[in-house]
Amino acid sequence: MENFEINESNIYYLKESPIRKSIAHLSIPMMIGISATTIYNLINAYFIGLIHDTNMMSAITLAMPIMLILMAVGNMFGVGGGTFITRLLGSGDTKKGRKVAGYSFYASIILGIIIGIIAIIFMNPFVHLLGAADSQTILYTTQYSTILFAGGAAFILNFALEQLVRSEGASKESMYGMFISVAVSIVLDALLILVFNLHVIGAGISIVIANIASTIYYVWFLENKSESLKGFLKHFKISVKDQLEVYKIGVSELFKSAFMIVTTLLLNNFSAEYGDNVVASFGIAVRITQLPEFLTMGLFLGAMPLFAYSFSAHDTKRLKEALKEVSLWIGGISIIFALVAYIFRVPVLSLFTNDPRVIQVGLTILAAQLVSSVFNGFSGLFTGIFQASGLGAQTGVMSTIQGTLFIPVVLLLHHFYRLNGLIWSMTITEGIAFVAGIIMIIPYLNKLNKNELPAMQKQ
């Protein structure tokens, strides 16, 4: 094992800090950071909206799946590599941790370039696939999409590095990187869209540069300030066995994220059959339930390094305490929010619309989405535990249910129950994922109660 001087500040929170203090340190910055990224998603739309050109607004809306694709690839290396690194740090192997970080870094760049080249070559059919129809929308969507794919490596790298930074417990630094991208995006959007009149081209350039800015920050932090991963840029090669360790968790994340695009398209297309009021109601309900979902997501994503470190350090007592505490936090946030939002559902919906048709159907949609958000919080926690423990099979099952199962569920329920089937399809899918997670987590917890660890493939 290579000698390596470690400042205990972040490792302390993974290794020995009181559990509640550790979770607060790791998760609160992540919860704030994820909330900030919701602003990030609205920035371009806001500045483009100031131009009052519907075709431009359509273009940046239609191109949203591109962001999901690039995020999914980044998460493959970020979640797969990040959880592996934390397990390596827990077992004391900092040298291999740096190698995995280096591999994730260079693989992200290479794959980003390959995806960008292929997408630009096939841009015309791809733009039509996104749904662009009239000539002006096709032009703007092509411009915006081309810039996003040209800078695809920056997106992928940003998403990957943000999670590598968190892999050693540096949650505040992860949050700082998110804030940098938001700040740069705001400044450049105002400048390029409104001052230089570059419109959708300016929107595309600003979002690419914002990702580059936060990527530079993450690289600087990892290479100069990281407690365990300094010198990661010198490494590229890792064994096939270690690559599989990254991909067995990462590919499940890619799989789940990729199918989010399909589910969004299905939901949008089916709801459009019932009129604008249904589309609007879904849009409002999803935005309301995003708040608890993002908060619980920040909780379990922030706590994942703690799970992984405790797992690899064979500290079953600490792992049990962490799981119990995070479960209570997630239950508290999701259940209390759902109850309050349901009790005050009419005034809550009235904040977003005064159309009685939207409110009428929105009451049922909001109820379904609130139940779904509770299931989603716990399903995310189960997936996070399995990812942190390197349990590829269980991770794959959860990702498959949350990703692909929605497609047959929504097709069947919509066919037999029409609008009601559509409204409750996501809730039923999340409910099945929740039950599957409970079934798989019980033997895991039984092992922990016996002070044993669930079997994991040897590294």
Secondary structure, DSSP 8 states (H G I E B T S, - for coil): -------HHHHHHHHTS-HHHHHHHHHHHHHHHHHHHHHHHHHHHHHHHTTT-HHHHHHHHHTHHHHHHHHHHHHHHHHHHHHHHHHHHHTT-HHHHHHHHHHHHHHHHHHHHHHHHHHHHTHHHHHHHHT--SHHHHHHHHHHHHHHHHTHHHHHHHHHHHHHHHTTT-HHHHHHHHHHHHHHHHHHHIIIIIIS--HHHHHHHHHHHHHHHHHHHHHHHHHHT-SS-TTGGG-----HHHHHHHHHHHHHHHHHHHHHHHHHHHHHHHHHTT-HHHHHHHHHHHHHHHHHHHHHHHHHHHHHHHHHHHHHTT-HHHHHHHHHHHHHHHHHHHHHHHHHHHHTHHHHHHTT---HHHHHHHHHHHHHHHHHHHHHHHHHHHHHHHHHTT-HHHHHHHHHHHHTTHHHHHHHHHHHHHHHHHHHHHHHHHHHHHHHHHHHHHHHHHHHHTT--------
